[in-house]
Amino acid sequence: VSQSRYYTTKKKKKLVLVVDDSITSRTLLKNVLQAASYEVKTAVDGSEGLSLAKSEYFDLIISDIDMPNLDGFEMTRQIKSDEKLTKIPIILVTSRDTKESKEKGLEVGANAYIVKSSFDQSNLLEVVWGLLHD
C-alpha cells in the first residue's frame, strides 16, 4: 500500500461545542478556537447544549456552569451518564473559583476546569489539544 495516500487526504477539523449563556464569552471562545483551526458550534444554555450533543457528533464540549434552564454541572452529568456521549471530553470554563465548585465539576465528569478570571488563550488551547490528541 502506498504511503502517499496518507498525505493527500485532508484531515477533518475537530468539532467543538461551546455552551455559554453570555454572548461575549461564547464569541471569545469561538474566535479563539476557530483561530486555532477548530470547527465550532455554539449553544446558549445547557439544555440546548445537551440536545446538540445528543443530535450531532462533537469531539469536545466547552461549557460555562452558571446558565439558565440547565446549568453546566447538570449538562455535564447528563452527557457523562449517556453511554453514547460519555467519552466526549468536557471542559468547564467558569467564574466560579472555589474548591467546592472545582470538586463538583470533576465529580459530575468534567475533564478540565478553567477559571475565567485566570483565562488565558494558550492555556485553553493547551488543555483542548491535550484532551483531543492524547
C-alpha positions in Angstrom: 0.0 0.0 0.0 1.4 3.4 -1.0 2.2 5.8 1.8 1.3 8.8 -0.3 -2.5 8.4 0.2 -2.0 9.4 3.9 -0.6 12.7 2.8 -3.2 13.6 0.2 -6.2 13.3 2.4 -7.1 16.5 4.2 -7.5 15.8 8.0 -11.0 16.6 9.2 -11.2 19.5 11.6 -12.2 18.7 15.2 -15.7 19.9 16.1 -16.1 21.7 19.4 -19.4 22.7 21.1 -19.2 25.9 23.1 -22.1 26.3 25.6 -22.4 29.6 27.4 -25.3 32.0 28.0 -23.0 35.0 27.7 -22.7 36.2 24.1 -19.3 37.8 25.0 -17.9 34.6 26.4 -19.4 32.4 23.6 -17.9 34.7 20.9 -14.5 34.9 22.6 -14.2 31.1 22.9 -15.5 30.6 19.4 -12.9 33.0 18.0 -10.0 31.5 19.9 -10.9 28.0 18.8 -11.6 28.9 15.2 -8.2 30.8 15.0 -6.6 27.5 16.1 -8.4 25.7 13.2 -11.2 24.0 15.2 -14.7 23.9 13.8 -17.1 25.4 16.4 -20.8 25.3 17.1 -22.4 27.2 19.9 -25.4 26.8 22.3 -26.9 29.4 24.6 -27.6 27.2 27.6 -27.2 23.7 29.0 -30.4 22.4 27.6 -29.5 23.5 24.0 -26.0 22.1 24.6 -27.4 18.8 25.7 -29.8 18.5 22.8 -27.0 19.4 20.3 -24.7 16.8 22.0 -27.4 14.2 21.5 -28.1 15.0 17.9 -24.6 15.7 16.5 -21.1 14.3 16.9 -18.7 16.6 18.9 -15.0 15.9 19.6 -15.1 18.2 22.7 -17.5 20.3 24.7 -16.6 23.6 26.5 -19.2 24.9 28.9 -20.0 27.6 31.4 -21.5 26.5 34.7 -24.0 29.3 35.6 -26.7 29.2 32.8 -30.5 29.3 32.7 -32.6 26.2 32.1 -29.8 23.6 32.7 -26.5 24.5 34.3 -23.1 23.2 33.2 -22.9 20.8 36.1 -26.1 19.1 35.3 -25.5 19.2 31.5 -22.1 17.5 32.1 -23.6 14.9 34.4 -26.3 14.0 31.8 -23.8 13.8 29.0 -21.3 11.7 31.0 -24.2 9.3 32.1 -25.2 8.7 28.5 -23.2 5.8 27.1 -23.2 7.2 23.6 -21.7 10.5 24.8 -19.7 9.6 27.9 -16.3 9.6 26.1 -16.7 13.2 24.9 -14.2 15.4 26.9 -15.8 18.3 28.7 -14.0 21.5 29.8 -15.9 23.7 32.3 -14.9 27.4 31.9 -16.4 29.4 34.7 -16.1 32.4 37.0 -16.6 30.0 40.0 -13.2 29.9 41.7 -14.0 27.8 44.7 -12.6 24.4 45.7 -16.1 23.1 46.1 -17.1 24.1 42.5 -13.9 22.5 41.1 -14.6 19.3 43.0 -18.2 19.3 41.9 -17.1 19.8 38.3 -14.8 16.8 38.4 -17.4 14.8 40.3 -20.0 15.2 37.5 -17.4 14.2 35.0 -15.7 17.3 33.6 -12.2 16.5 32.2 -10.9 20.0 33.0 -11.9 23.1 34.9 -10.7 26.6 33.9 -11.5 29.7 35.9 -12.4 32.8 33.7 -10.5 35.2 35.9 -7.3 33.4 35.1 -8.4 32.7 31.5 -5.5 32.6 29.1 -5.9 31.6 25.4 -2.8 29.5 25.2 -3.8 27.7 28.4 -7.2 26.9 27.0 -5.7 25.7 23.7 -3.2 23.5 25.5 -6.0 21.8 27.5 -8.1 21.4 24.4 -5.1 19.9 22.5 -4.3 17.6 25.4 -7.8 16.2 25.5 -8.2 15.8 21.8 -4.8 14.4 20.9 -3.8 12.1 23.7 
